[in-house]
Amino acid sequence: MKIKFGLSAIAFDIKDFLDQSISAEQNGFDSVWVADHFTDLPPSNDKYDPWPVLAAIGTRTEKILLGTLATDCARRHPVLIAHAAATLDNLTAGRAILGIGAGEAMNLVPYGLPWEEPEIRVARLEETVKVIRWLWKSTSGSPVNFQGRFYQLKDARLDLHPYNDRNLPVYIASLGSKRSLRLAGKVGDGWLPWFNTPESFIERSKIIDEMVFQAGRSPPDVEKAAVVYLALTSDRGKEKRILDSMKAEIVVLTGARRLANLGYTVDSELSNYSYQKSLASEHDAEQAKRLGAKMPDALAARFLVVGNPKRCVDRLEELVGAGARHLVIRDMLWANRMEDFRYTLNLVGRQIIPSFS
């Protein structure tokens, strides 16, 4: 069984993406992923347009897959997403992956774009994926005609298809809502989650698999990824600093209800606070810190992969045992930027990836 390794690229300078991706490919990584945000909770480096960044990476690499983590369906018409993804796929001879989700308030509300109810956002996402796939197969002799809930197309076509008319994979991004998990099982080629313990990964995978069977497919049809926050270190003091620095992000991306089930209850007046509803202001960032301030280190550690290579391999094996088939690494040790980043990628390539061959 092949376990893929991906890199969630982080950039202080936009050219860092190129250095990271070249290094990742040299060290045996299978994919590189770039976020799609106008803004994010400060301090954030997820701010660049992923499509030109991935195109630049594609011209400097040869094999590594190139994915968005994740484009949302609310800011772009499906034809724009289909066109961008097909362009990248042709430029890189079939290496594009479309990671797509339902969106967050921070990338919509400040710009006058509608922030819809969850049911509407997931329904829009489903319709978007359908339209994108139809457009990828459209021709002048077989255009798309469609009257949907959100989009209407009349004799619409793309003259550009994915490379060699291949099935360009679509990964559904989901933080854990049942609606989006079911959608991943129904229409996704993959699932892109965020912040899971092995237990929550199993729980969410079951929801996907149930929908897979209902859709007449089999579980291997949906490749389950896991975005893994990784810190390769034997320094206990550094481990403690990393755990403390990640607690706010764990809270806002996990949700009050799930944390309560794990024994951590946030302040009642803030219990409805979530990443998707956040507007990414300084106030939101401070609120997130407050929510995570009292989280026990042991609980935070369940969401992260921290320690020496042996400990990290053991933690990653738990996720693989839970069903993860594509481990997307997000490095937490980038203190000295590319120098530390290259060290991490090299160590992953030498001591972690071979353990899963």
N, C-alpha and C positions, 0 to 999 in steps of 0.2 A: 504494500500500500504506500503510494507516494504521498508524503506530506509536503505541501508547498510552503515556502517562506517568502513573505512579502515585507516591504519596508514602507511604513507611513512616514513620508519625507517631511522634514521640518526645515524651515529656512529663515535665518535672520537677514541674509542677503539672497536675492533671487538666484544668483549663480550657484549658491550652495546646493540647489536641487540637482544640478548637473554633476557636481563632485560626488554627492551622496549616491546618485543612481549608478554612476560608473563604478564606484567602489562596491555597491551592493551586487552588481552583476559579476564583478571580479571575484566576489566572495561567495558565490553560489546561490544568491537570492533568486527567486522566480518572478517576483513582481515588485513594482514600486507604485505607490498610491499618493495622490495629491488632493488635499482638501478643496472644497468649493464653497467659499464664504466671502461675503463683503466684509464681514467683521466677526469678532468672537469675543468671549469674555476676556478682559485684559488681565495679564499681558498675553497677547496672542500673536502667533506668526502664521496662522491660517488665514491669509488675506489675499493670496494671488489667484488670478484666473487659471484654473487647472489646464485648460485646453492648450494654450500656447506653451505653457510650461512642459506638459507631457509631450508635445510635438518636439520641443527642443531636446528633451531627454531622448526621444526616439531617434533623433539624428546622431546622437553620441553613443548609443548602445546598439546591441545586435540581437539579443534574445529576450531580454527581460520584458514581462508583460506590464502594461501601463493602464492604471485604473483611476477613476475619480472616487473620492471618499468623502462625501458623495454629492453629486449634482442633485439639485432638488427640482421637482416638476412645477413649482409655482412661479419661478422667475423667468422661465423660458418656455416658449411654445414647443411642442414635441418635434416639429420639423427642424428647429434650431438645434435641439439636442441630437436628433438623428443625423443631421448634416455634420455637426462637429465630430461625433463619434466615428462616422464613416470616413471622414477626412483623415482623422488620426489613424484609423485602421489601415487605410491605403498607404499613408505615408510610412508606416512601420511594418508593412507586409503582414498584417494580421495579428497585431499584438495588443489591440485595445480591449479594455473591459469597461463597460458602463456601469458604475455604481450610482444608484439613483434612489432618492428618498422623498418623503412628503414635505420636507422643509421645516424651518424654525422661524419664530417670530422676529428674531434679531435681523434676519436678512430680508424681511418683508415690511413690517410695520413702519420703521423709520422712513421708508421710501414710498409710502402710500400704496403699497401692494396689499391685497386682502389677506387677512389671517383668519382662516376658516376653521370650522369645527373639525375634530379629528375624523369623524366619519366622512366628511366631504373631502378632506385632504387625502385620505387613503383611496377614496373612490377616484379622485383626480389622478393619483399616481397609477392606479390600475389602468385607467383609460389612456394615460400618457404612454405607458409601456406598450399597450396594444397598437396605438397609432404609430409609434416609432418602428415597431417590427413590420407593420404593413408598409410603411414608407421604404424601409430597407429592401422590400421585395417588389416595390412598385415599378412599373414600366409605362412607356407611352401607350402600349396596348392594353395594359392592365393597371390603370390608375386607382387611387383610393377614393371611394365615395363613402362618406360616413356622417351620420347625424347623431352625435353623442350628447351626453349630459354637459360636457365642457367644451368639446371641440367639434367643429363642422368642417368637413373637407369635401370638395367637389372637383373631381378629375385631377386630384393632387398626385404628384409623383416626385421622386428624387432621381436625378440622372446619375447619382453616385451611390453605389451599394457598398457594403462591407467588402473587404479584400477577398477576392475569389468567391464572392457571394456566400461566404461562410456564415455560420450562426454566431454573430458577435455576442458574447455573453453579457447578460444583464443581471447584476447583483442588486437585490433589494436591501436597502439600508433600514434597519429597525433597531431602536433602542430597547424594544421589548413589548410593545403593545400587541395584544392578540390580533387586532385587525391587520397590522402590517406583517406580523409573523405568518398569518394565514395567507396573505398575499404572496409572500416569499415562496410558500409551498405551492401556491396555485400557478404563478407565472414566472418565478425567478429561476435563473440558472445558478444563482448563488445567494447567500445571505451574508450581509455585512452587519454584525452587531458591535456593541461597545460596552465595555465594563461588565464582564460576567465572572462569577465564580464558576467552578466546574458544575456545581449543583444547578445554578440558574441556566447554564448552557444546556444541560440535559433537559430541564423543564421546558425551555423555549424550543429546543429541537423537536420535542414530542409534538408540539403544536404545529410546527412546520410539516413534520412527517405525516400527521393525520390529514392535513390538507393535500399533501402530495398524493396520498392514496385516493382521496376523493376526486382529485383531478385526473386519475388514471395514469399517474406516473409512479416512479420508484424513488426512494430516498437518495440514491447516488445522483439523480438528476439535478439536485440542488446542492452545490458545493458550499459547505458551511465554513465560513471564515471566522477568525477571532482576532480582534485588534488587541494586541498584548502590550501593555506598558511594562517595559523591561529595563532593569538596572543591573548590570553585571558588576558586582563589587563584593569584596570581602570586608569592607570597612563598615563596622556596625554603626558608627556615628553618621556616616553618609546614608546608610539604610534608614536611620531614624529621620534624617532631614528629608529624605525622599517621601517617606510615608506621610509626614506632616504636610508636605507641600501638595500632596495629591488628594487630601481628604475633602477639600471643597469641591474638586472636580468629580470625585466619586459620588458625593451627595447629589449634586445637581443632575448627573447623568444616570443615576440609579433610581431615584425616586423615594419619597418618604415611606410609602407603603411597603416596598420591598425591604428597605432598611429596617423598618419596624419588625418585619418577620425575622430579621437577622439579629434582633435585640437592640437596635439603636433607634431611638425615637427623637426626632427633631422637634424644635419648638412648635407648638400647635398653631400659632399665628403664621408660621412659615411653611406649614405642611403641604400646601399646594404649589410651592415654588418648584419649578422644573426647568431644565435646560431648554426645552422646546418653547417655553413661554418667556424665557429671559430675553431682555433687549440688549444685553451685553454692555451695560453701562458700568461705570465705576461703582455705583451703588449696588448693582447686581453682583459684582465681584466681591464686594465687602460682605454682602448678605450670604454669598456662598461660603465664604470663610467662616462666618458665624455659624452656619449650619453644620460645618464639618469640624468645628474646633474641638469638640469633646469626643470625637470618634475614637474608639480604642485602636491602638496600633494593630492588634491582632485581626480586627475586622478589616481595616484598610488593606492589610497584607493579603487578604483573600482575593482581592480584585487585581493585585499586581504580581509581577514576577521579578523578585528581587533576591540577590545573593550571588554566590560564586557560580561558575558554570554548572556544576553538578546539581546544586539546589534548583537552578533555573530549568535544567533539563527535566528534573522531577516534576516541577510545577507545570511545565509545558506538556509533559506526558499525561497529566491529569486532564488537561483540556482536550488532548487528542483522544483519550479514553472516553471523554464526554461527547465526542463526535466531531471535533474541529478538524478540518482537512487543509486549511490554509491559514497559517499563523502570520499575522501582519504585525511586525515589530514596530513599536514607537519608543525610541530611546529616551530615557529620563536622565542621562548623565552628560548631556551636551553642554557642560560648563565652559569648556574651552573651544566650543564650536567644532570645526572640522577635525581638529586633532583628536578630540575625544570620540567624535562620531566614527572616524576611521578605525579607531581602536575597538569600539564596540562591534562594528560590522566584521572586522577581521576575526574577533574572538567568536562571534556567532558562526562565522563561516568555518572556523577550525574546530570548535569544540561543541557546538550545539547542532547545527544542521546535519553533520555526519551521524549523530545519534538517532536521526529519524529517517535515514536512508534505507 
